[in-house]
Structures are given as C-alpha cells and as structure tokens.
Amino acid sequence: MTVTGDVRHLTAGSNIPSGDTTESDRWVAIASIVGSGNEYDIRQIDSAYTSGCRAFFTTDERQILSRRRALEDLLGIRFFHPLQEWEEFLAFIGVTGAAS
C-alpha cells in the first residue's frame, strides 16, 4: 500500500522531475473539485491516483478534506487527517488493537 501525504514544510527526494509527470484522465475533474487555481493540490492528488494509492494524508481541511467525499467517489482513494483520523486510517488498513 502506498501512502501519500500533503506536506507543506518537508521535502522528499525524487529522481522524477515534476515536469516529467503526466496528467491523468481525472485531472480536470480533480481541478473542478479542489479549484483549478490549486495546482499543487491537484498534482499531489492526481499523482496519488496514478500511482494507485488507496489512502491520502492531508491536513488541508479547506481545499481537500472539506471535499473528500467527491474526491473519494471520483478516485477511489480515502482521504484522512493524520492527527484527527489516525484510528480511522488504522481501521481502513485493517490494523486492529493498535495503540494510539
């Protein structure tokens, strides 16, 4: 299982320049949900979709979590707030009896 997070103050190394990524067939629909001016969010969500992610962590309540139902219906990805919904995430991946 791949887990992708929306992190604004951390960076991760990658050998794939962001300009080399291609937009999926869901890009326009994602943009219509989160707002076409939010390219960073669109790219993160689209990347999660194209890589087959089943779960997406974000603390962005304004642009993403407030619209999670539409995104989940469109993409089949579950969206979680990592601090507020950790137990729900553990249940989603089938972890039982985990300590918080």
C-alpha positions in Angstrom: 0.0 0.0 0.0 1.3 3.5 -0.9 0.6 6.3 1.4 0.9 9.9 0.2 0.8 13.0 2.3 0.2 16.7 1.8 3.3 18.2 3.4 4.0 21.8 3.0 7.2 22.2 5.0 9.0 19.0 4.3 10.7 17.8 1.1 11.5 14.3 -0.2 14.0 13.3 -2.8 12.8 12.0 -6.1 14.5 11.1 -9.4 11.5 12.2 -11.4 11.3 15.9 -12.1 7.8 17.2 -11.5 7.7 18.5 -15.1 8.1 14.9 -16.3 4.8 13.7 -14.8 1.8 13.5 -16.9 -1.8 14.4 -16.1 -4.3 11.5 -15.7 -7.7 11.3 -17.2 -9.1 12.6 -13.9 -7.0 15.8 -13.7 -9.8 18.1 -15.0 -12.3 16.5 -12.6 -9.9 16.9 -9.6 -9.4 20.5 -10.6 -13.1 21.1 -10.7 -13.4 19.8 -7.1 -10.5 21.4 -5.4 -10.3 24.5 -7.6 -8.3 25.0 -10.8 -6.0 27.5 -9.1 -4.7 24.9 -6.6 -2.3 23.2 -9.0 -0.1 21.9 -6.1 -3.1 20.1 -4.6 -4.3 18.8 -7.9 -0.8 17.5 -8.8 -0.5 15.7 -5.4 -3.9 14.1 -5.6 -3.5 13.2 -9.3 -0.1 11.6 -8.6 -1.7 9.6 -5.8 -4.4 8.4 -8.2 -2.0 7.5 -11.0 0.3 5.6 -8.6 -2.6 3.5 -7.3 -2.7 4.9 -3.7 -5.6 3.9 -1.6 -5.1 6.4 1.2 -4.0 10.1 1.2 -3.0 12.0 4.3 -3.5 15.8 4.5 -4.1 18.5 7.0 -5.7 20.7 4.3 -9.2 21.0 5.5 -10.1 24.0 3.4 -9.3 22.6 -0.1 -9.2 18.8 0.2 -10.8 17.4 3.4 -13.9 19.5 3.0 -14.3 18.0 -0.5 -13.2 14.5 0.4 -16.5 12.7 -0.5 -16.4 14.0 -4.1 -12.7 13.1 -4.4 -13.2 9.6 -2.9 -16.2 8.9 -5.2 -14.1 10.1 -8.2 -10.8 8.4 -7.4 -11.4 5.5 -5.0 -8.9 7.0 -2.6 -9.7 7.6 1.1 -8.6 10.9 2.5 -7.6 11.2 6.1 -6.4 13.9 8.5 -3.3 12.3 10.0 -3.8 13.6 13.6 -7.6 13.6 13.8 -8.4 10.4 11.9 -5.5 8.1 12.8 -7.7 5.4 14.3 -10.0 5.5 11.2 -6.9 5.1 9.0 -5.7 2.1 11.0 -9.2 0.5 10.7 -9.1 1.2 7.0 -5.9 -0.7 6.5 -7.1 -3.5 8.8 -5.0 -2.9 11.9 -6.8 -4.0 15.0 -5.9 -3.3 18.6 -3.3 -0.7 17.7 -2.4 1.8 20.4 -2.9 5.4 19.6 
